[in-house]
Amino acid sequence: MNKDTVVVSGVGCISLFGNSLNDFWMGITGQTKMSTILTKMDVFFNVPSFREAVIKNWRPESILEKKGLKYMTRSTQFLLGSANLSYEDDEYYSDKDKGIAVATNFSGVQPVSEYDYTILTEGPQYVSPMQAPNTVTNAPSGQLAINLNARAFNTTFSTGQCSSINSLIYGIESIKKNFSKCVFVSGVEEINKHTNWIYYNMGLLNNNNCGIPYSSSSNAIIPSEGSGTLFLETYENCIKRGKSPIAYITSYTESYSYDTSELYDNIILNINKTLEKDKGNTKIVSVFSGANGIFNNDSVEMSAIQKVFENYDDIKVSPIKGMLGDTYGNSGMFQIISAILSFKFKTIPNALDLSNVDFQSPNYQNYNYDFDENDGFLILSWDFSGHITSLILKSAETI
């Protein structure tokens, strides 16, 4: 491997299933089932009942120092937790070498709403400066920078469901351009009454069949929460630290579809550009897709994938949101972590056979696979707004 190749050398996640990668793997392979709750109708926000998946029994003090936790939102706690699990600080990097790229869309919604509501209903004297929205004290990325003493850069991405891959690409490019020597790339979303209102008004919720990717009977998502973090650095620096690289990205493409009626064609163009940049160095064995249970959109994605890979042999499609729910801005991070763990456990989780897709009754399976050094995954994310991202992930070594 080229010494300047940017590699993933650390992974951490906070999910419905626990705080370890093994817990996460148990969940996406169906050994631990996703638990959902049926919310009560919210009269104040005028949101009907629906199903969602919430992290239960969350104890941040088991991972983080207790100091300041009470002032942090759940998003901030999740983010600090996954970042802390992704990296062992050996003082190799200084503060000027560390960069941060955070993917999130809704982590600031609750503090902003509650702060403004209190000011408008009770007066400014009833709010604390510690609760002021978008300040370092309660912003997830701000707290992460303080926790890591990171000063190279701090950037937040809010590009819908493409946020995670956009942030990952930004992190890779920042290392290539010497803006930093290492980057923490994190995704995070939480669930609360304010995010529920947003999901409902986006038309993503329903309390009937929901959250079943590529199923013609499913027409809504299951909102979920959690955080994933990847630690990036060059191959050379990883080896100098005495660590083993986990995975690396061979190619990637970001694009935007201004006309959503052309989404099918634009997904095909995006994937083909990523494959072209890879120059045929990778054998794609599976696609970790962005399907989330809204059939009208999932079917467009599946048709595009089938078109691109119509001449490929034995391709699997793994829509892991069916096992995790949709963590929106963080969802791409969970797709990537799922792919990384697939290399470790030699299994493609919760997948469909591309040559035999049944929209009436999708047949998900865990497929055992003996990967070789040329095998890789395509990770695909896209958003209703028109953003499309894809990348090719290959294994460097086992975790």
Salt bridges, closest charged atoms under 4 A:
GLU88 OE1 - LYS243 NZ 3.50
ASP90 OD2 - ARG241 NH1 3.45
ASP95 OD2 - ARG151 NE 3.42
GLU173 OE1 - LYS177 NZ 3.96
GLU225 OE2 - ARG74 NH2 2.47
GLU233 OE2 - ARG241 NH2 2.68
GLU236 OE2 - LYS240 NZ 3.89
GLU310 OE2 - LYS307 NZ 3.43
ASP314 OD1 - LYS316 NZ 2.90
ASP326 OD2 - LYS321 NZ 3.81
ASP353 OD2 - LYS316 NZ 3.55
